[in-house]
């Protein structure tokens, strides 16, 4: 009876929050789009692979197009796609190149080039994905022994982040500036240089939680049960801190929190949904947040997928920006879709995810048919490809485009089967 009451409450919330019933994606539609996207990605995927060169001792993955360097979360998401294609070595190479580039303190740059690490702004630029990448590669390879010589380095990276980006009062993690988060101009963070605030961050804290879980699994696989227990305890503590500090029961939403004032920063952005991706919210809370915001046309649901910022936010826009920021203030992004999809699957919204995944995949297929490549993001209201601009072409006049983590749209489609 209790579950029926909760379901009734969520259904009422769903209908009253601007959510409209949409046609479900049929099995045939889903399979057709999936087959087309998979074939196209298999054909273009060699463009993101570069042979070992210079500072990078192992083959490395690049986003392609505008970006010819090896990046942290781009490589992690691409590595995940290659694992699903039976090529886990690329995730292993990604991890090894970053581990070789760390300094004695545990600092790792978020971007590696053939000339060496590219040092960016702030104390710690790499996002928390390294232990997760090592775990995924090892599981797929069926081999953890390659990690043993690097285990202490992984620990140093985690310890360094504690020193650089952990808030002592709450135990949560923060970015020093929005640029570090990868969502460069996220209005839920401080994205202008003269904004000295910092925020206890839903995304940074959850990414680090997933790192602790991964490190515990790595330690256990290496026979280090005591170490595994320590990292598992850290994950549990961080889970409790996220739920206690970042969950706003009144708004049924996870928010970033101003470190100085302790106030919720009530901006509904893609980054608010990371705790749902990790599955740490109680079922009723997670389902309520998804229904109220993710599936609402007043917030994240658009005609072509899911926005990166609520349409009700005063800063919502779909401008074509690639420099100095890539635009996370409304446009559709595939890594955001991955986060949303993980949350929706965790909380029982698989049927609602299917049409979203198909709609978004069709944006990519249209690009692939027209340009033989893709855009970095898409206009949430029209589906138009945004950055890079149409006049960004190579010497032969061909559109430069973008590949990178867009490959993960295939993974989202497969999860809907």
Secondary structure as GFF3:
##gff-version 3
##sequence-region A 1 417
A	DSSP	alpha_helix	2	16	.	.	.	ID=ss1
A	DSSP	alpha_helix	27	44	.	.	.	ID=ss2
A	DSSP	three_ten_helix	45	48	.	.	.	ID=ss3
A	DSSP	beta_strand	49	50	.	.	.	ID=ss4
A	DSSP	beta_strand	60	61	.	.	.	ID=ss5
A	DSSP	beta_strand	70	71	.	.	.	ID=ss6
A	DSSP	alpha_helix	72	84	.	.	.	ID=ss7
A	DSSP	alpha_helix	89	100	.	.	.	ID=ss8
A	DSSP	beta_strand	111	113	.	.	.	ID=ss9
A	DSSP	beta_strand	116	118	.	.	.	ID=ss10
A	DSSP	alpha_helix	130	141	.	.	.	ID=ss11
A	DSSP	three_ten_helix	145	150	.	.	.	ID=ss12
A	DSSP	alpha_helix	151	165	.	.	.	ID=ss13
A	DSSP	beta_strand	174	175	.	.	.	ID=ss14
A	DSSP	three_ten_helix	178	181	.	.	.	ID=ss15
A	DSSP	beta_strand	199	200	.	.	.	ID=ss16
A	DSSP	alpha_helix	202	221	.	.	.	ID=ss17
A	DSSP	alpha_helix	225	246	.	.	.	ID=ss18
A	DSSP	beta_strand	247	248	.	.	.	ID=ss19
A	DSSP	beta_strand	253	254	.	.	.	ID=ss20
A	DSSP	beta_strand	256	258	.	.	.	ID=ss21
A	DSSP	beta_strand	264	265	.	.	.	ID=ss22
A	DSSP	three_ten_helix	270	273	.	.	.	ID=ss23
A	DSSP	alpha_helix	274	277	.	.	.	ID=ss24
A	DSSP	alpha_helix	283	289	.	.	.	ID=ss25
A	DSSP	pi_helix	290	294	.	.	.	ID=ss26
A	DSSP	beta_strand	301	302	.	.	.	ID=ss27
A	DSSP	beta_strand	305	306	.	.	.	ID=ss28
A	DSSP	alpha_helix	334	346	.	.	.	ID=ss29
A	DSSP	alpha_helix	350	371	.	.	.	ID=ss30
A	DSSP	three_ten_helix	404	407	.	.	.	ID=ss31
A	DSSP	alpha_helix	408	415	.	.	.	ID=ss32
###
